[in-house]
């Protein structure tokens, strides 16, 4: 309730119609304020809290999971590829500032690191949906009231979709043509290159699919790219500090119902010389 009150206060500071649309939060304010079914502060406040919470969950979870995934899969090759991809992107987009989204849309390998992370460590299981009537699905009769759930982990570990699905291979998500940050010799020897891109729509859905797809996933991927680039350019390596881990040395996630890293999870970074 306290967070809702704070967010409502910030929301109503944007009521001034003379504020430019570029003011942070103004576009969202104008889309929601006065809209049917969003005409009371309680509903607006709840919507804002869920929006902020969702963005935090997706971004924080993906950033931590990606660096943890690189720790577990001997990440020096990934670091080198991210750095080389950044250098080539800067050359190819010399007139585009890093504040422009176009700059960050050029990095398929770095995006591949994030998507492999989401594939191997999806933030949660699917959310069940219910029908008020019996219906047929893929030859099965589903009675009314029975939950039907899209479970991402089943497809994510299907070898017919992802060869050797247990392997962390960012090149699955890189198109076949020559990619930034990947040498010609490595590219020609990579049997995984572009394989994930051949799968049809709905084969990969870390944040759901269709009308109920989580809008936080693209945001998390964008923030995650920036995060990985910053780490790769400033640090040579990192490792778990030992805090926030279970008895097997894995991250002890908080399940709410999607998983997020615990507040006490720690990493130790080694700066570049």
C-alpha beads as a LAMMPS data file, in Angstrom:
LAMMPS data file: protein, C-alpha beads

273 atoms
272 bonds

1 atom types
1 bond types

-500.0 500.0 xlo xhi
-500.0 500.0 ylo yhi
-500.0 500.0 zlo zhi

Masses

1 110.0

Atoms # bond

1 1 1 0.000 0.000 0.000
2 1 1 2.868 2.392 0.744
3 1 1 4.429 1.693 -2.655
4 1 1 1.068 2.190 -4.342
5 1 1 0.634 5.560 -2.610
6 1 1 4.112 6.679 -3.703
7 1 1 3.524 5.607 -7.299
8 1 1 0.125 7.340 -7.414
9 1 1 1.726 10.555 -6.180
10 1 1 4.294 10.362 -8.969
11 1 1 1.582 9.452 -11.483
12 1 1 -0.561 12.501 -10.696
13 1 1 2.429 14.830 -10.996
14 1 1 2.066 14.058 -14.717
15 1 1 -1.545 15.313 -14.913
16 1 1 -0.393 18.642 -16.357
17 1 1 -1.409 18.549 -20.064
18 1 1 1.416 20.939 -20.934
19 1 1 4.139 18.480 -19.962
20 1 1 6.047 17.213 -23.037
21 1 1 5.321 13.626 -24.064
22 1 1 9.014 12.837 -23.590
23 1 1 8.738 13.370 -19.831
24 1 1 9.443 10.000 -18.138
25 1 1 6.122 8.287 -17.496
26 1 1 4.032 10.820 -19.443
27 1 1 3.195 8.525 -22.349
28 1 1 1.981 5.785 -19.992
29 1 1 0.039 8.348 -17.959
30 1 1 -1.808 9.657 -21.015
31 1 1 -2.652 6.136 -22.184
32 1 1 -4.184 5.166 -18.837
33 1 1 -5.590 8.334 -17.266
34 1 1 -9.327 8.685 -17.883
35 1 1 -9.517 5.393 -19.764
36 1 1 -12.534 3.174 -19.201
37 1 1 -11.983 0.746 -16.315
38 1 1 -8.988 2.822 -15.184
39 1 1 -11.018 5.614 -13.662
40 1 1 -10.125 5.096 -10.015
41 1 1 -6.835 5.571 -8.218
42 1 1 -6.797 2.096 -6.702
43 1 1 -6.823 0.413 -10.109
44 1 1 -4.275 2.848 -11.542
45 1 1 -1.986 2.360 -8.537
46 1 1 -2.227 -1.422 -8.780
47 1 1 -1.415 -1.290 -12.494
48 1 1 1.668 0.870 -11.930
49 1 1 2.951 -1.323 -9.112
50 1 1 2.542 -4.446 -11.264
51 1 1 4.275 -2.723 -14.174
52 1 1 7.254 -1.686 -12.030
53 1 1 7.370 -5.053 -10.285
54 1 1 7.299 -6.921 -13.600
55 1 1 10.091 -4.798 -15.059
56 1 1 12.213 -5.359 -11.955
57 1 1 11.594 -9.096 -11.963
58 1 1 12.484 -9.581 -15.620
59 1 1 15.514 -7.276 -15.689
60 1 1 17.064 -8.213 -12.347
61 1 1 16.534 -11.918 -12.861
62 1 1 17.949 -11.969 -16.394
63 1 1 21.005 -9.880 -15.507
64 1 1 21.948 -12.094 -12.566
65 1 1 21.104 -15.321 -14.378
66 1 1 23.225 -14.369 -17.397
67 1 1 26.370 -13.660 -15.363
68 1 1 25.758 -16.819 -13.328
69 1 1 25.317 -18.839 -16.524
70 1 1 28.631 -17.546 -17.823
71 1 1 30.327 -18.547 -14.559
72 1 1 28.986 -22.076 -14.909
73 1 1 29.979 -22.421 -18.583
74 1 1 33.590 -21.137 -18.707
75 1 1 32.735 -17.705 -19.979
76 1 1 36.043 -16.429 -21.414
77 1 1 34.949 -17.157 -25.002
78 1 1 31.696 -15.309 -24.412
79 1 1 33.537 -12.313 -22.972
80 1 1 35.845 -12.148 -25.991
81 1 1 32.930 -12.407 -28.426
82 1 1 30.938 -9.697 -26.629
83 1 1 33.930 -7.340 -26.708
84 1 1 34.623 -8.003 -30.391
85 1 1 30.963 -7.583 -31.253
86 1 1 30.885 -4.242 -29.424
87 1 1 33.976 -3.008 -31.293
88 1 1 32.523 -3.965 -34.669
89 1 1 29.163 -2.425 -33.770
90 1 1 30.861 0.864 -32.926
91 1 1 32.596 0.837 -36.313
92 1 1 29.405 -0.048 -38.196
93 1 1 27.297 2.558 -36.362
94 1 1 29.819 5.364 -36.038
95 1 1 27.143 8.055 -36.417
96 1 1 24.671 6.443 -34.027
97 1 1 25.009 7.279 -30.302
98 1 1 24.778 4.524 -27.705
99 1 1 21.656 6.264 -26.380
100 1 1 19.872 5.223 -29.595
101 1 1 18.041 1.879 -29.583
102 1 1 19.376 1.227 -33.103
103 1 1 22.870 0.840 -31.683
104 1 1 21.793 -1.940 -29.319
105 1 1 19.749 -3.801 -31.931
106 1 1 22.971 -4.742 -33.753
107 1 1 24.333 -7.347 -31.334
108 1 1 23.016 -10.864 -32.065
109 1 1 25.716 -12.710 -30.119
110 1 1 25.174 -10.694 -26.934
111 1 1 21.441 -11.209 -27.351
112 1 1 22.196 -14.908 -27.763
113 1 1 23.852 -14.980 -24.333
114 1 1 20.644 -13.609 -22.832
115 1 1 18.338 -15.907 -24.797
116 1 1 20.349 -18.997 -23.929
117 1 1 20.076 -17.894 -20.310
118 1 1 16.302 -17.573 -20.635
119 1 1 16.148 -20.943 -22.362
120 1 1 18.139 -22.783 -19.701
121 1 1 16.851 -20.753 -16.742
122 1 1 13.346 -19.487 -17.591
123 1 1 11.995 -17.134 -14.912
124 1 1 9.044 -19.402 -14.196
125 1 1 6.613 -22.000 -15.392
126 1 1 3.588 -21.151 -17.469
127 1 1 0.426 -19.602 -16.060
128 1 1 -2.681 -21.835 -16.269
129 1 1 -5.685 -20.716 -18.288
130 1 1 -9.213 -21.997 -17.807
131 1 1 -12.190 -22.413 -20.115
132 1 1 -15.851 -22.240 -19.098
133 1 1 -16.673 -24.912 -21.684
134 1 1 -15.249 -28.278 -22.733
135 1 1 -12.941 -28.025 -25.737
136 1 1 -10.525 -30.107 -27.798
137 1 1 -6.788 -29.429 -27.937
138 1 1 -4.390 -31.490 -30.076
139 1 1 -6.821 -34.399 -30.029
140 1 1 -7.457 -34.280 -26.286
141 1 1 -10.768 -33.327 -24.669
142 1 1 -10.241 -30.718 -21.971
143 1 1 -13.157 -30.435 -19.507
144 1 1 -14.293 -26.989 -18.435
145 1 1 -12.514 -25.663 -15.379
146 1 1 -9.340 -27.690 -15.966
147 1 1 -6.187 -25.588 -16.144
148 1 1 -4.127 -25.666 -19.338
149 1 1 -0.592 -24.359 -19.087
150 1 1 2.173 -23.624 -21.596
151 1 1 5.331 -24.963 -19.943
152 1 1 8.475 -23.354 -21.465
153 1 1 10.927 -25.842 -19.967
154 1 1 9.562 -28.738 -22.017
155 1 1 10.348 -27.156 -25.372
156 1 1 13.533 -25.523 -24.094
157 1 1 15.007 -28.973 -23.430
158 1 1 13.685 -30.690 -26.556
159 1 1 16.659 -31.869 -28.676
160 1 1 14.538 -31.707 -31.821
161 1 1 14.305 -27.942 -31.286
162 1 1 17.665 -27.310 -29.609
163 1 1 20.432 -29.839 -30.422
164 1 1 22.280 -30.791 -27.244
165 1 1 19.857 -28.691 -25.192
166 1 1 21.961 -28.919 -22.037
167 1 1 24.740 -26.897 -23.688
168 1 1 24.993 -23.126 -23.314
169 1 1 25.479 -22.004 -26.927
170 1 1 24.709 -18.316 -27.666
171 1 1 25.447 -18.925 -31.352
172 1 1 22.090 -20.713 -31.617
173 1 1 20.555 -17.249 -31.858
174 1 1 22.983 -15.715 -34.365
175 1 1 21.885 -15.646 -38.030
176 1 1 23.939 -17.666 -40.488
177 1 1 25.513 -14.704 -42.258
178 1 1 28.788 -13.285 -40.934
179 1 1 28.240 -11.958 -37.445
180 1 1 29.975 -9.213 -35.522
181 1 1 32.278 -10.402 -32.787
182 1 1 32.701 -13.912 -34.240
183 1 1 35.795 -14.902 -36.175
184 1 1 35.438 -16.627 -39.543
185 1 1 37.157 -19.778 -38.264
186 1 1 34.902 -20.024 -35.222
187 1 1 31.825 -19.300 -37.297
188 1 1 32.578 -22.059 -39.802
189 1 1 33.111 -24.590 -37.011
190 1 1 29.988 -23.802 -35.008
191 1 1 27.284 -26.440 -35.633
192 1 1 24.791 -24.553 -33.451
193 1 1 24.816 -21.287 -35.404
194 1 1 21.308 -20.088 -36.199
195 1 1 19.592 -23.339 -35.206
196 1 1 17.205 -21.664 -32.736
197 1 1 16.084 -19.215 -35.415
198 1 1 14.691 -22.075 -37.515
199 1 1 12.072 -22.968 -34.914
200 1 1 8.551 -21.746 -35.508
201 1 1 6.574 -19.164 -33.504
202 1 1 5.778 -20.299 -29.999
203 1 1 8.742 -22.665 -29.694
204 1 1 10.408 -20.294 -27.227
205 1 1 8.314 -18.228 -24.818
206 1 1 10.126 -17.299 -21.594
207 1 1 7.456 -14.718 -20.758
208 1 1 4.387 -16.431 -22.156
209 1 1 2.846 -16.241 -25.608
210 1 1 0.087 -14.351 -27.388
211 1 1 -2.053 -11.639 -25.830
212 1 1 -0.799 -12.439 -22.322
213 1 1 2.912 -12.365 -23.181
214 1 1 4.946 -10.453 -20.614
215 1 1 5.998 -7.069 -22.045
216 1 1 8.984 -7.063 -19.709
217 1 1 11.008 -9.583 -21.763
218 1 1 12.074 -7.156 -24.560
219 1 1 12.929 -4.574 -21.908
220 1 1 14.973 -7.143 -19.996
221 1 1 16.832 -8.126 -23.176
222 1 1 17.680 -4.488 -23.946
223 1 1 18.835 -3.747 -20.396
224 1 1 20.647 -7.088 -20.321
225 1 1 22.640 -6.221 -23.454
226 1 1 23.811 -2.962 -21.919
227 1 1 24.622 -4.736 -18.670
228 1 1 26.712 -7.477 -20.320
229 1 1 28.588 -4.979 -22.493
230 1 1 29.468 -2.898 -19.426
231 1 1 30.700 -5.974 -17.568
232 1 1 32.693 -7.292 -20.527
233 1 1 34.481 -3.980 -21.042
234 1 1 35.314 -3.390 -17.384
235 1 1 35.989 -6.833 -15.933
236 1 1 38.018 -9.891 -16.894
237 1 1 36.138 -12.371 -14.749
238 1 1 33.761 -12.849 -11.856
239 1 1 32.718 -15.585 -9.474
240 1 1 30.143 -16.313 -6.808
241 1 1 30.966 -14.827 -3.409
242 1 1 29.323 -17.746 -1.604
243 1 1 26.311 -15.793 -0.351
244 1 1 22.798 -16.537 -1.546
245 1 1 23.648 -20.101 -2.617
246 1 1 22.154 -23.453 -1.700
247 1 1 24.104 -26.518 -0.519
248 1 1 24.928 -27.447 -4.122
249 1 1 26.460 -24.053 -4.859
250 1 1 23.497 -22.950 -6.986
251 1 1 21.630 -19.659 -6.592
252 1 1 18.972 -19.999 -3.913
253 1 1 16.145 -18.283 -5.757
254 1 1 13.124 -16.688 -4.145
255 1 1 9.972 -18.160 -5.715
256 1 1 7.077 -15.676 -5.849
257 1 1 5.928 -17.578 -8.137
258 1 1 8.536 -16.550 -10.714
259 1 1 12.056 -16.850 -9.411
260 1 1 14.284 -13.925 -8.522
261 1 1 17.774 -13.873 -6.967
262 1 1 17.881 -13.435 -3.181
263 1 1 18.885 -10.049 -1.794
264 1 1 22.077 -11.477 -0.285
265 1 1 23.346 -13.075 -3.512
266 1 1 26.900 -11.891 -4.149
267 1 1 29.491 -11.826 -6.933
268 1 1 33.198 -10.988 -6.814
269 1 1 34.517 -9.136 -9.893
270 1 1 38.081 -8.897 -11.169
271 1 1 38.705 -5.604 -13.001
272 1 1 40.491 -5.462 -16.324
273 1 1 44.133 -4.457 -16.080

Bonds

1 1 1 2
2 1 2 3
3 1 3 4
4 1 4 5
5 1 5 6
6 1 6 7
7 1 7 8
8 1 8 9
9 1 9 10
10 1 10 11
11 1 11 12
12 1 12 13
13 1 13 14
14 1 14 15
15 1 15 16
16 1 16 17
17 1 17 18
18 1 18 19
19 1 19 20
20 1 20 21
21 1 21 22
22 1 22 23
23 1 23 24
24 1 24 25
25 1 25 26
26 1 26 27
27 1 27 28
28 1 28 29
29 1 29 30
30 1 30 31
31 1 31 32
32 1 32 33
33 1 33 34
34 1 34 35
35 1 35 36
36 1 36 37
37 1 37 38
38 1 38 39
39 1 39 40
40 1 40 41
41 1 41 42
42 1 42 43
43 1 43 44
44 1 44 45
45 1 45 46
46 1 46 47
47 1 47 48
48 1 48 49
49 1 49 50
50 1 50 51
51 1 51 52
52 1 52 53
53 1 53 54
54 1 54 55
55 1 55 56
56 1 56 57
57 1 57 58
58 1 58 59
59 1 59 60
60 1 60 61
61 1 61 62
62 1 62 63
63 1 63 64
64 1 64 65
65 1 65 66
66 1 66 67
67 1 67 68
68 1 68 69
69 1 69 70
70 1 70 71
71 1 71 72
72 1 72 73
73 1 73 74
74 1 74 75
75 1 75 76
76 1 76 77
77 1 77 78
78 1 78 79
79 1 79 80
80 1 80 81
81 1 81 82
82 1 82 83
83 1 83 84
84 1 84 85
85 1 85 86
86 1 86 87
87 1 87 88
88 1 88 89
89 1 89 90
90 1 90 91
91 1 91 92
92 1 92 93
93 1 93 94
94 1 94 95
95 1 95 96
96 1 96 97
97 1 97 98
98 1 98 99
99 1 99 100
100 1 100 101
101 1 101 102
102 1 102 103
103 1 103 104
104 1 104 105
105 1 105 106
106 1 106 107
107 1 107 108
108 1 108 109
109 1 109 110
110 1 110 111
111 1 111 112
112 1 112 113
113 1 113 114
114 1 114 115
115 1 115 116
116 1 116 117
117 1 117 118
118 1 118 119
119 1 119 120
120 1 120 121
121 1 121 122
122 1 122 123
123 1 123 124
124 1 124 125
125 1 125 126
126 1 126 127
127 1 127 128
128 1 128 129
129 1 129 130
130 1 130 131
131 1 131 132
132 1 132 133
133 1 133 134
134 1 134 135
135 1 135 136
136 1 136 137
137 1 137 138
138 1 138 139
139 1 139 140
140 1 140 141
141 1 141 142
142 1 142 143
143 1 143 144
144 1 144 145
145 1 145 146
146 1 146 147
147 1 147 148
148 1 148 149
149 1 149 150
150 1 150 151
151 1 151 152
152 1 152 153
153 1 153 154
154 1 154 155
155 1 155 156
156 1 156 157
157 1 157 158
158 1 158 159
159 1 159 160
160 1 160 161
161 1 161 162
162 1 162 163
163 1 163 164
164 1 164 165
165 1 165 166
166 1 166 167
167 1 167 168
168 1 168 169
169 1 169 170
170 1 170 171
171 1 171 172
172 1 172 173
173 1 173 174
174 1 174 175
175 1 175 176
176 1 176 177
177 1 177 178
178 1 178 179
179 1 179 180
180 1 180 181
181 1 181 182
182 1 182 183
183 1 183 184
184 1 184 185
185 1 185 186
186 1 186 187
187 1 187 188
188 1 188 189
189 1 189 190
190 1 190 191
191 1 191 192
192 1 192 193
193 1 193 194
194 1 194 195
195 1 195 196
196 1 196 197
197 1 197 198
198 1 198 199
199 1 199 200
200 1 200 201
201 1 201 202
202 1 202 203
203 1 203 204
204 1 204 205
205 1 205 206
206 1 206 207
207 1 207 208
208 1 208 209
209 1 209 210
210 1 210 211
211 1 211 212
212 1 212 213
213 1 213 214
214 1 214 215
215 1 215 216
216 1 216 217
217 1 217 218
218 1 218 219
219 1 219 220
220 1 220 221
221 1 221 222
222 1 222 223
223 1 223 224
224 1 224 225
225 1 225 226
226 1 226 227
227 1 227 228
228 1 228 229
229 1 229 230
230 1 230 231
231 1 231 232
232 1 232 233
233 1 233 234
234 1 234 235
235 1 235 236
236 1 236 237
237 1 237 238
238 1 238 239
239 1 239 240
240 1 240 241
241 1 241 242
242 1 242 243
243 1 243 244
244 1 244 245
245 1 245 246
246 1 246 247
247 1 247 248
248 1 248 249
249 1 249 250
250 1 250 251
251 1 251 252
252 1 252 253
253 1 253 254
254 1 254 255
255 1 255 256
256 1 256 257
257 1 257 258
258 1 258 259
259 1 259 260
260 1 260 261
261 1 261 262
262 1 262 263
263 1 263 264
264 1 264 265
265 1 265 266
266 1 266 267
267 1 267 268
268 1 268 269
269 1 269 270
270 1 270 271
271 1 271 272
272 1 272 273
